[in-house]
Amino acid sequence: MTTATPARLLQLLSLLQTPREWPGGELAERLAVSRRTVRRDIDRLRELGYPVEATKGSDGGYRLVAGKAMPPLALDDEEAVAIAVGLRAGAGHAVAGVDEASVRALAKLEQVLPARLRHRVSTLQAATTPLTVGDGASIPAQTLTLLASAVAGRERLRFAYRDKEGGASRRLAEPHRLVSTGRRWYLVAYDLDRADWRTFRVDRVSEPFATGVRFEQRELPAGSAAEYLRQSIHQWQETYAFEVRFAASAAEVAERLPAALGTLTDDGEGGCVLAGSTGDPVEWLTVRLALTGYEFAVRGPDELLACVRELGGRLSRAGGAMGPLGNA
């Protein structure tokens, strides 16, 4: 039997809070569990006091009853601290695979943590030192959670910003979305002082302050925040185009790569093609592609292909019959 973990209950509750009915099969797919496990988790939420309504049918739909007071999710102290520390670690250091949903969850959790538990979380965080790879910058979790809360609440932000030349400025903006590339976090927002859309590297943001002023969402000049970021990166820096074929579907690969990295297209032969561009080093891109866990073949550029071959050879030699310090 699969035990209902607090983290999964939080995720389920977050899904049910959207104003729609969720078929049981779709919930099972989102949570990566069986439909039977979903039913047990629904029962657990009901035991905690959440008014989850089920509709009859072949798939069985679920939704939260509107207008009802929501009780707090029952977590003991150790569970709450463990979840908060884990989310802070992931959000604060842009770990690949940790997306905006994790940051939103952290923002919600920290708002309801008792003072004694917030102190424990802060103490544990202060006692740990992250190992960052390359030039991926560390970001205070409080900055991410404040930005995420402003995005969700459509609340104007004031913050200090340092550009790539080191120039400092103060900004007033309407935050639209947070986007993770796997190495960095970016804020896509409408800059009110410049009357135009901008993207801000979150590691260059400081002193963020939510003004309390609400705003109506503007329409992005691109289809999505990820696409707008991709176009902006083209303008900022020298980039190179790449194309890679994976031996997996676009849906499968999309779960393991940042959306801003490129466009995935099924090729009709059981695989998919990733086409994109980046200004990141080919070494980073090579490792990022390998971490998907799927077989892939580089179609270009030559520099990326050479890096993949070199790294593959090095790993192959490392996995050979080598003794301590490289002695056979």
N, C-alpha and C positions, 0 to 999 in steps of 0.2 A: 504494500500500500504506500502511495506517495503522500508524505506529510505536507500539510499546508504551511509553507514557510512564510514568515512575515514579509519578506521581500516580494514573494509572488502574490500575496494578498494585497500588498500595496499596489502592485502593477494591475491586478484585476480590478481593484477599486477605482484606480485612475481611469481605466477603460470604461467602466460602467458609469462614471460621472459625466461622460459626454452625452449630449441629448439625442440619443438614438437607441435602438434595440439591437443587441448583439446576438447573432446566432451562436449556438453552443460550439459548432464546428469552427467558427472564426475565432472565438475566444481560445479554444484549444490550440489553434495554430499560432496565435499571438503569444501564448504562454509556453508553447512547446511541451504540452502535456496532453493526456487523453481527455476525451469528453467526460468520462467517468470522474476524472480528477477535477475537472471544472465543476461538475455538479457537487462534489464534496466541498470544494472551496466556496461555492455559493452558499452551501449550508452553513459553513463556518462563518461567513459574513453575516448571515441571518442570526446566528447564535450571538454575534457581537452586537446585534441591534440594527444592522443595516437593512432597510426595507427593499430587498431585491425581489422583483416580480418576474415570474416565469410565464411565458405564453406557450400554449400547446401547439404541436406541429411536428413534422418529421425531423426538423433540426432543433427546435426548442430555442426560443429567444429569451434574453434576460435584459432587464433594465432596472435602474433605481427609480423608485416612486418619487415623482416630483413633489416638492413642497413639504417634505418630511425633514425633521431635524436629524442631522447626521451625528452619531456618536463617534468618539475618537477610536482609532484602531488600537486594539489592546496589544501593546508590546511591553515586555518586562524591561527593566533597566539595561540588562546586558544586550538584549536584542536591539534596542533603540541605539545604544552606543555603537554596536557593531555595524549597523546599517549606515549610520551617519559617518563614521570613520571611513568605511569602504567607499561611500559616495564621494566624500571629500578627497580621498586619495586619487580616485579616478578623475574627477572633475578638475582638481587642482593641477594635474600634470598631463592633461590631454592624452590619456591613454587611448590607443586606437580601439574603437568599438564602443567607447563611452560617448553617447550622444546627448542631444538636448534633453531627452526624456529623463536621464539620470540627474541632470542639473535641476530640472523642475522638481523632481522627487526630493532632492536635497533641500531645495528652498522651502517646500511644504513641511518637511520633517523638522527643520531647524526652527520654524516658526512656532511649533507646538512642544518642543523639548523643554522640560523643566530646567530651571537655572542650574541645578546641581548636575544634570546630565550634559548641558552645554559646556560646563566647566570641565567635565571629564573628557569630552570630545576634544576641546581645545588643548587640554594638557597632553593627550595622546598625540595629537597632530604636531604639537611643538616638539615632542620628543623623538620624532621620526625625521629622517633626512632622505629625500627622494633621489634616485639616480636618474638623471635625465640623459637622453641620447641625442647627440648632435647639438644643434642650437635651439632645440625645442625649449621654450621658456616656461618657467614655473609661474602659475597664476594663483593668487589667493582665492580659496574656495568662496570666501565671502563676496568677492567681486562677481564671480560667476552667478552665484545665487541671487544677488541683487539685480543683475542684468536680466536674468531669467524671469524674476518676479515682475520687473518692469515690462518685459515683452508680453507676458501673460496678462498683465493688468492694463496694457496700453497706456502706460504712464510715462510722461516725459522725463528725460534724464539730463542731469548736468554732470560733467566729468572733465578732468584734466587729461590731455592727450599729448603724447610725444611722438612726432613723426620719425621716419627712418633717418633723417638728417639730424635728429636730436632737438628739433624745434618744438617749443612748448606752446600749447594753446588751451583755451577753455571752450567747451562745446555744449550746446543745448540741442538735443536730438530726440526724435521719436523712434524708439527701438522697434525693429520689425522682427528679426530672427537672430539667434545665435547659430553659427555654423562651425563645425569641427572638420578640419582637413586630416585629422589623425596626428598631426604634429602641433598644430596651433588652433586656437579658437578665434573667431572673427565675429564682430557685431555688425550686422547689416542694419542701417538706420537712415532716417531722413534728417539731414543736418539743417536745422532751422535757420542758423545764421548764414549759411551758404545757399539756402533754398534749393538743395539738390540731395540726391542719394549719395551715401558714402559707405565704405566698409572700414571698420576700425579693428586693428589687431588688439585683442583683449589684454595681452601682456603689456601693452603700451598705455592702457587705461589706468588712471589712478583717481582717487577721491570721488568715486561715483556717488551720486545723490539723486534719489527719486523725488521729484518735485511735488507729486500728488496731483498734478494737472493731467487729466485724461485727454485722449485724442482719438479721432476717427482714423482707422487704418487707411493709408494711401496705397495706391496700386503701384507695385514694383514695375520698373521698365523692362524687367526680364520675367520669365515664367515662374521662377522660384528663387529663393534666397541663395541656394547653392549655385544656380546658373549665373546669377548676378555676380557672386563672388568670383566664379571662374572667369567671367569677362573682365572683371576689375583687375585680377591678377595679371591678365594679359597686358593690361595697360601699364601696370606698375613696374614690371621687371622683365628681363630677357628670359624667355621661355623656350622650351623645345617641345615639339609634338611627338607623341608616341602612340603605338598601336600594338595591342597584345590580344592573342586569342586564348581563351580559357576552355578547358574540357569540362564545362559545367554551364548551366543555364544562367541567363542574366539575372534572374530572381535570386538564385543561390549566391552568385558572386556579389550582388548588391548588398547582401547582408554582412559582408566582410570587408567592404571598401567604403571610404568616405564618398558621399555623393558628389562632392566638389572635385573629385579627382578626374572624372571624365564621364562619357556616355557609354552605357552598356547596351549592346544590341544582339539578340539571338541570331545565330547564323543559319538556322534551319537544319543543322547537322548534329544537334545535341550539344553544341557549344555556344559561346558568345564572344563578341569582340569588344574590347575596351578601347575607345579612342579618346584621347585627351591631351592636355598639355600642362606643363608644370615648370616652375623655376627651381624646384628642389633638386639637390644632387642626385645623379643617377644611382648612387649607392643606396640612398634612402628609398628611392622608388623600387629598386630591385628587392630589397628586404620586404617592403610593403606588399609587393605582388606575391612573394613567396609565402608570406604569412596568411594568405587566403586559404592555404591548404589544398588548392586545386592545381592540377597540371596546367602549365601555360607555355605558350611559345611567343617570343618577341618578334614582331614584324618590322620594327623600327623604333628609334633610330639605331645606327650602328654602335653608338657609344653605350646604349642600354644593353644591346645584345652582347657586347664585349664584357660588360660588367657582370651580366648574368652568368656567362661562361666562366669568368674568372672566379666568381663566388662559388659556383657549382663545383669547380675543380678543387677549390680550397676545402669546401665541406666534405667532398668525397675523400680527399687525402686525410682530413681530420678523422673521418670515420673508419679509416683503414686500421691495419694491425700495427699500431704505433705504441711504443712503450712510454714511460715517463719522460717528459721533456723532449718528446719527438724521437726517442731512440727505439729502433725496431726490436 
